[in-house]
Amino acid sequence: MEDEQSSVPLSFIVIGGSIAGLACAYSLRRAGHDVLVIDKATGPDRTGAIRSPPNMTRILKEWGLQSELEKMGIINSRIVFRQGNTGEKIGTIIFHDQIMKAFRADYLFLQYGRLWSLLYRLVTEAGITVRFKSTITSVDPSQPSVTLSSGESLSCDIVVGADGYESVARRCILGDNGKGVPDRRCNFTLSVPASVLRADPDLKYFADEPEWNAWLGNGSCIHGHPAVGSEEWYSLSLILPADSSAYAENWNTERPLAELNLDFASYDPRVRKMVDLAKGVTPIKFVRHEPFENLVHESGKVLVIGDAAHPIPPHRDLNTSTAVEDAMTFGSIFSRLTSRDQISGLTTAFEDIRQPRSAKVVKSEHHRLDFLSLPVGPEQQARDDGLRALLSLAQLDWDNADEDYLRETWEDYIAMFNYDAREVVDDWWTKWGPVMRRASVSQQVQQ
């Protein structure tokens, strides 16, 4: 697909060289704009694995990455729900070929660093500069400009904050209104070499099966899946009750497991084995927010994307895909720019398009996380009984599956996975583009 390019190139500064930041920079460059990415780190800002559901995989394929994804991605075949303490399989969702073909893309397990490297290559080949070891301390929306810890100031037309949960750009937009309430749980991620799992008959299954396993505990859960980096890994995420005051809302610190004093003794012995095999654990605080009131500053010149914009719990299915959707949306909107007087209208369009989607994604991810980590009691028992009752139906092939089961199981997944960011912008432009063009022409005539 040929990209439309703006006839009025703008200069953008993207704060943050994460996957969100690199994807946004690349999308804007494809739209004909000049982009500078500024990042405080020296490379990938985190390790471990991520998931690329169809709504994200489609965008990466559109950017010409299908052959690389086929080499580095593992296709997720199913989700398996397990009793936390025994590992008994009590439920499953199978990603049948028929529905995945309808989504026009696979659900992939990816290693974060490999996807980051792939996007970094795209960005640099497109002529985008990425400045590492540069920390932005403040954003001035009136210029707009950013100030670095060195005292250097850089100006541009628009600042994009892709700077994560502890976003400087979001603070510029929302002030103290962006603060949330720490959850009773924290997220702890770790990875174990697949070769180590394969050496243990109890663990070999998890290294070899392309599935996402979720162990449902008492007020907690642990989930994991394989991924391929420089070698094969098994990635685990532990969502456990913990004192969050000891941790930050970022992926910057890996710590020895023994330091953290985590309580996962009630879990499946196989999970405990895998956790004990990890060399380090990355803790991240989980702060609950209502969907943010604004993604764009009132000046129209500063906005946020990714984790800075969407209060999705850490390491969920849709964190990265939502950021990539943001990138595609923003680039596609600004490919339509024909006059500088349209800037404010187009940043408002970004907010109008992404806010409803953000609210749905945040609601879905909170619901699913709470569903996986119910405390022992009537709700938990009803959940487990329901999963067990549907287990036999889930094993049927798509053509023979019960319609009520399919509707109940897939309604939310379809809403999340079938979203097409470019198509949504095209629909918005069909409705509002002529209005914006007429307003721009009228303003030029008056000048």
Secondary structure, DSSP 8 states (H G I E B T S, - for coil): ------SS--EEEEE--SHHHHHHHHHHHHTT-EEEEE-SSSS-S--SEEEE-HHHHHHHHHTT-HHHHHHH-EE--EEEEEETTT--EEEEEE--HHHHHHHTS--EEEEHHHHHHHHHHHHHHTT-EEE-S--EEEEETTTTEEEETTS-EEE-SEEEE---TT-HHHHHHHGGGG--EEEEEEEEEEEEEHHHHHTSTTTHHHHH--EEEEEE-SS-EEEEEEEESSSEEEEEEEEEE--GGG--SSS---B-HHHH----TTS-HHHHHHHHH-S-BEEEEEEE----S-SB-TTSSEEE-GGGT----TT-TTHHHHHHHHHHHHHHHHTT--SGGGHHHHHHHHHHHHHHHHHHHHHHHHHHHHHHT--TTHHHHHHHHHHHHHHHHHTS-GGGS-HHHHHHHHHHHHHHHT--HHHHHHHHHHHHHHHHHHHHHHHHHH-
